[in-house]
Amino acid sequence: MLLNIENEKVVVVGGGKVASQKVRALLPTQAHICMISPILTAELVTYVEEKCVIWQEKNNRRLRKALCFKGRNI
């Protein structure tokens, strides 16, 4: 499946190795990437410092429950 996500908001929940891979793949799309995680890998910290992504330092467990069980959009 191919999606045009240029200038779209994309949320990545988590800040570990898999999240780093996802963000790395999303950067060329020019999407507006928001990271939600209490911690980030060194690579993700670099993206935040370079203002390539936005970081919201939150507990992702509560967010996952909200997204999965309450149908909320962020």
Sequence and secondary structure as in RCSB ss.txt:
>XXXX:A:sequence
MLLNIENEKVVVVGGGKVASQKVRALLPTQAHICMISPILTAELVTYVEEKCVIWQEKNNRRLRKALCFKGRNI
>XXXX:A:secstr
     TT EEEEE  SHHHHHHHHHHGGGT EEEEE S   HHHHHHHHTTSEEEE   HHHHHHHHHHS    
